Amino acid sequence: MADDKDQLESLKRRVENEEVSLLASPFLKGFLAGYVVAKLRSSAVLGFLVGTCTGVYAAQTYAVPDVEKTVKDYFSSFRKGPD
């Protein structure tokens, strides 16, 4: 029980000593994200959603290669030079 109180006091001191940034506020981040989505045309949002759903379906149904690994292997072959 004493350890819990010590941890709580330690957390309180750390929070009190930290400077609170307006940009770190979750409320502001959510507001900005909502503003950006509201400014987008509905067709752009609909296209994004359809593309995301299609990509998820394809990745789960078919053997889609790992693009990041493929690109890294491709560029590392240039660094090694011809065999």
DOVO-621617 format. One record per residue: residue number from 0; residue in one letter; x, y, z of N, C-alpha, C, CB in turn. Coordinates in nm, 2 decimals. Last residue first. Glycine has a CB too. Layout:
// DOVO-621617
LUMVEX;resi;resn;n_X;n_Y;n_Z;ca_X;ca_Y;ca_Z;c_X;c_Y;c_Z;cb_X;cb_Y;cb_Z
LUMVEX;NUM;A;X;Y;Z;X;Y;Z;X;Y;Z;X;Y;Z;
...
//
This chain:
// DOVO-621617
LUMVEX;resi;resn;n_X;n_Y;n_Z;ca_X;ca_Y;ca_Z;c_X;c_Y;c_Z;cb_X;cb_Y;cb_Z
LUMVEX;82;D;2.76;-0.98;-5.94;2.83;-1.10;-5.89;2.93;-1.15;-5.98;2.73;-1.21;-5.85;
LUMVEX;81;P;2.76;-0.62;-5.91;2.73;-0.75;-5.99;2.81;-0.86;-5.93;2.76;-0.73;-6.14;
LUMVEX;80;G;2.68;-0.48;-5.59;2.74;-0.48;-5.72;2.71;-0.61;-5.79;2.89;-0.45;-5.71;
LUMVEX;79;K;2.57;-0.41;-5.35;2.67;-0.52;-5.35;2.74;-0.52;-5.48;2.59;-0.65;-5.33;
LUMVEX;78;R;2.39;-0.20;-5.41;2.51;-0.17;-5.33;2.62;-0.28;-5.33;2.47;-0.15;-5.18;
LUMVEX;77;F;2.20;-0.34;-5.55;2.28;-0.24;-5.62;2.40;-0.20;-5.54;2.20;-0.11;-5.64;
LUMVEX;76;S;2.09;-0.50;-5.36;2.16;-0.57;-5.47;2.24;-0.47;-5.55;2.06;-0.64;-5.56;
LUMVEX;75;S;1.96;-0.31;-5.20;2.08;-0.37;-5.15;2.16;-0.45;-5.25;2.05;-0.46;-5.03;
LUMVEX;74;F;1.74;-0.26;-5.36;1.84;-0.16;-5.35;1.97;-0.21;-5.29;1.79;-0.04;-5.26;
LUMVEX;73;Y;1.60;-0.51;-5.33;1.64;-0.46;-5.47;1.75;-0.35;-5.46;1.51;-0.39;-5.53;
LUMVEX;72;D;1.56;-0.53;-5.06;1.64;-0.63;-5.13;1.69;-0.58;-5.26;1.57;-0.76;-5.14;
LUMVEX;71;K;1.38;-0.31;-5.03;1.51;-0.31;-4.96;1.61;-0.41;-5.03;1.49;-0.35;-4.81;
LUMVEX;70;V;1.17;-0.40;-5.18;1.24;-0.28;-5.22;1.38;-0.27;-5.16;1.16;-0.15;-5.18;
LUMVEX;69;T;1.09;-0.63;-5.04;1.13;-0.64;-5.18;1.21;-0.52;-5.22;1.00;-0.66;-5.26;
LUMVEX;68;K;1.02;-0.52;-4.79;1.13;-0.62;-4.80;1.18;-0.63;-4.94;1.09;-0.75;-4.74;
LUMVEX;67;E;0.80;-0.36;-4.87;0.92;-0.30;-4.80;1.04;-0.39;-4.81;0.88;-0.27;-4.65;
LUMVEX;66;V;0.62;-0.55;-4.97;0.68;-0.45;-5.06;0.80;-0.39;-5.00;0.57;-0.34;-5.08;
LUMVEX;65;D;0.57;-0.88;-4.95;0.61;-0.77;-4.86;0.68;-0.67;-4.94;0.70;-0.82;-4.73;
LUMVEX;64;P;0.32;-1.00;-5.17;0.45;-0.99;-5.12;0.47;-0.87;-5.03;0.55;-0.99;-5.24;
LUMVEX;63;V;0.02;-1.17;-5.09;0.08;-1.04;-5.14;0.22;-1.03;-5.08;-0.01;-0.92;-5.09;
LUMVEX;62;A;-0.16;-1.41;-5.15;-0.02;-1.41;-5.10;0.05;-1.28;-5.16;0.06;-1.54;-5.14;
LUMVEX;61;Y;-0.50;-1.32;-5.06;-0.39;-1.36;-5.16;-0.26;-1.35;-5.09;-0.40;-1.28;-5.28;
LUMVEX;60;T;-0.65;-1.25;-4.84;-0.70;-1.35;-4.93;-0.58;-1.41;-5.01;-0.81;-1.30;-5.02;
LUMVEX;59;Q;-0.54;-1.03;-4.70;-0.58;-1.15;-4.63;-0.61;-1.27;-4.72;-0.70;-1.12;-4.55;
LUMVEX;58;A;-0.48;-0.85;-4.90;-0.37;-0.90;-4.82;-0.41;-1.02;-4.74;-0.33;-0.79;-4.72;
LUMVEX;57;A;-0.74;-0.80;-5.01;-0.64;-0.87;-5.09;-0.53;-0.92;-5.01;-0.58;-0.77;-5.19;
LUMVEX;56;Y;-0.86;-0.68;-4.78;-0.92;-0.80;-4.84;-0.81;-0.88;-4.92;-1.04;-0.78;-4.93;
LUMVEX;55;V;-0.71;-0.45;-4.76;-0.71;-0.54;-4.65;-0.76;-0.68;-4.70;-0.81;-0.49;-4.54;
LUMVEX;54;G;-0.76;-0.33;-5.01;-0.62;-0.37;-4.97;-0.62;-0.47;-4.86;-0.54;-0.25;-4.93;
LUMVEX;53;T;-1.03;-0.27;-4.98;-0.98;-0.36;-5.09;-0.84;-0.41;-5.06;-0.98;-0.29;-5.22;
LUMVEX;52;C;-1.03;-0.09;-4.77;-1.10;-0.22;-4.75;-1.05;-0.32;-4.86;-1.25;-0.20;-4.76;
LUMVEX;51;T;-0.88;0.12;-4.89;-0.83;0.05;-4.77;-0.90;-0.09;-4.75;-0.86;0.14;-4.64;
LUMVEX;50;G;-1.05;0.19;-5.10;-0.91;0.14;-5.12;-0.86;0.07;-5.00;-0.82;0.26;-5.16;
LUMVEX;49;V;-1.27;0.27;-4.96;-1.29;0.16;-5.05;-1.15;0.10;-5.08;-1.35;0.20;-5.18;
LUMVEX;48;L;-1.16;0.49;-4.82;-1.22;0.38;-4.75;-1.23;0.26;-4.83;-1.36;0.42;-4.69;
LUMVEX;47;F;-1.08;0.66;-5.03;-0.98;0.61;-4.93;-1.04;0.49;-4.86;-0.95;0.72;-4.82;
LUMVEX;46;G;-1.32;0.71;-5.15;-1.22;0.64;-5.22;-1.11;0.58;-5.13;-1.15;0.74;-5.32;
LUMVEX;45;L;-1.45;0.85;-4.94;-1.51;0.73;-4.99;-1.40;0.65;-5.07;-1.63;0.75;-5.08;
LUMVEX;44;V;-1.28;1.08;-4.94;-1.30;0.99;-4.82;-1.35;0.86;-4.86;-1.39;1.06;-4.71;
LUMVEX;43;A;-1.33;1.18;-5.19;-1.19;1.14;-5.15;-1.20;1.05;-5.03;-1.11;1.27;-5.12;
LUMVEX;42;S;-1.60;1.23;-5.19;-1.55;1.13;-5.28;-1.41;1.08;-5.24;-1.55;1.18;-5.42;
LUMVEX;41;S;-1.62;1.43;-5.00;-1.67;1.30;-4.96;-1.62;1.19;-5.06;-1.83;1.30;-4.96;
LUMVEX;40;R;-1.33;1.63;-4.98;-1.45;1.60;-5.04;-1.50;1.46;-5.00;-1.44;1.62;-5.20;
LUMVEX;39;L;-1.21;1.76;-4.67;-1.19;1.67;-4.78;-1.33;1.65;-4.85;-1.13;1.53;-4.74;
LUMVEX;38;K;-1.29;1.89;-4.44;-1.25;1.97;-4.56;-1.24;1.88;-4.69;-1.13;2.05;-4.53;
LUMVEX;37;A;-1.33;1.68;-4.26;-1.45;1.76;-4.31;-1.42;1.84;-4.43;-1.50;1.85;-4.19;
LUMVEX;36;V;-1.07;1.60;-4.22;-1.16;1.51;-4.29;-1.28;1.58;-4.34;-1.21;1.40;-4.19;
LUMVEX;35;V;-0.97;1.83;-4.09;-0.91;1.79;-4.22;-1.01;1.69;-4.29;-0.78;1.71;-4.20;
LUMVEX;34;Y;-1.13;1.83;-3.86;-1.13;1.94;-3.95;-1.08;1.90;-4.09;-1.05;2.06;-3.90;
LUMVEX;33;G;-1.05;1.59;-3.74;-1.19;1.61;-3.78;-1.20;1.72;-3.88;-1.28;1.63;-3.67;
LUMVEX;32;A;-0.79;1.66;-3.68;-0.82;1.54;-3.77;-0.96;1.55;-3.82;-0.80;1.41;-3.69;
LUMVEX;31;L;-0.83;1.87;-3.50;-0.76;1.89;-3.63;-0.79;1.78;-3.73;-0.61;1.91;-3.61;
LUMVEX;30;F;-0.96;1.74;-3.29;-1.03;1.84;-3.36;-0.96;1.87;-3.50;-1.02;1.97;-3.28;
LUMVEX;29;G;-0.76;1.56;-3.21;-0.89;1.51;-3.26;-0.96;1.61;-3.34;-0.97;1.45;-3.15;
LUMVEX;28;K;-0.57;1.74;-3.12;-0.54;1.65;-3.23;-0.66;1.59;-3.29;-0.45;1.53;-3.18;
LUMVEX;27;L;-0.71;1.86;-2.91;-0.67;1.94;-3.03;-0.64;1.85;-3.15;-0.55;2.03;-3.00;
LUMVEX;26;F;-0.74;1.65;-2.74;-0.86;1.72;-2.79;-0.82;1.79;-2.92;-0.91;1.81;-2.68;
LUMVEX;25;P;-0.48;1.58;-2.67;-0.56;1.49;-2.75;-0.68;1.55;-2.81;-0.60;1.36;-2.67;
LUMVEX;24;S;-0.22;1.81;-2.68;-0.35;1.79;-2.63;-0.43;1.69;-2.72;-0.43;1.92;-2.62;
LUMVEX;23;A;0.02;1.90;-2.78;0.01;1.76;-2.72;-0.13;1.72;-2.68;0.11;1.74;-2.61;
LUMVEX;22;L;-0.02;2.16;-2.84;-0.01;2.07;-2.95;-0.02;1.92;-2.90;0.11;2.09;-3.03;
LUMVEX;21;L;0.01;2.28;-2.59;-0.13;2.28;-2.65;-0.13;2.18;-2.77;-0.16;2.42;-2.70;
LUMVEX;20;S;0.19;2.12;-2.33;0.19;2.18;-2.47;0.05;2.17;-2.52;0.29;2.12;-2.56;
LUMVEX;19;V;0.29;2.17;-2.01;0.18;2.12;-2.09;0.18;2.19;-2.23;0.04;2.13;-2.02;
LUMVEX;18;E;0.58;2.06;-1.86;0.51;2.17;-1.93;0.41;2.11;-2.02;0.61;2.27;-2.01;
LUMVEX;17;E;0.61;1.88;-1.56;0.61;1.89;-1.71;0.53;2.01;-1.76;0.54;1.76;-1.76;
LUMVEX;16;N;0.56;1.90;-1.29;0.68;1.95;-1.34;0.69;1.96;-1.49;0.80;1.88;-1.29;
LUMVEX;15;E;0.32;1.76;-1.25;0.33;1.90;-1.22;0.45;1.97;-1.27;0.33;1.91;-1.07;
LUMVEX;14;V;0.40;1.50;-1.33;0.30;1.57;-1.41;0.30;1.72;-1.38;0.16;1.51;-1.38;
LUMVEX;13;R;0.59;1.44;-1.13;0.63;1.44;-1.27;0.53;1.52;-1.35;0.65;1.30;-1.32;
LUMVEX;12;R;0.42;1.45;-0.90;0.53;1.54;-0.91;0.58;1.55;-1.06;0.65;1.50;-0.82;
LUMVEX;11;K;0.25;1.23;-0.96;0.19;1.37;-0.94;0.31;1.47;-0.96;0.13;1.39;-0.80;
LUMVEX;10;L;0.43;1.02;-0.96;0.36;1.05;-1.08;0.30;1.20;-1.07;0.24;0.96;-1.11;
LUMVEX;9;S;0.50;1.02;-0.69;0.60;1.04;-0.79;0.54;1.08;-0.92;0.68;0.91;-0.81;
LUMVEX;8;E;0.25;0.96;-0.57;0.32;1.09;-0.54;0.42;1.12;-0.65;0.38;1.09;-0.40;
LUMVEX;7;L;0.22;0.70;-0.67;0.12;0.80;-0.70;0.18;0.94;-0.68;0.00;0.79;-0.62;
LUMVEX;6;Q;0.43;0.57;-0.55;0.43;0.58;-0.70;0.33;0.69;-0.74;0.38;0.45;-0.76;
LUMVEX;5;D;0.36;0.59;-0.28;0.49;0.65;-0.33;0.49;0.67;-0.48;0.61;0.57;-0.29;
LUMVEX;4;K;0.12;0.45;-0.28;0.12;0.59;-0.25;0.25;0.66;-0.30;0.10;0.61;-0.10;
LUMVEX;3;D;0.23;0.19;-0.34;0.13;0.26;-0.43;0.12;0.41;-0.41;-0.01;0.19;-0.42;
LUMVEX;2;D;0.39;0.15;-0.12;0.45;0.16;-0.25;0.36;0.23;-0.35;0.49;0.02;-0.30;
LUMVEX;1;A;0.20;0.12;0.08;0.29;0.24;0.08;0.36;0.26;-0.05;0.39;0.22;0.19;
LUMVEX;0;M;0.08;-0.12;0.00;0.00;0.00;0.00;0.09;0.13;0.00;-0.09;0.00;0.12;
//
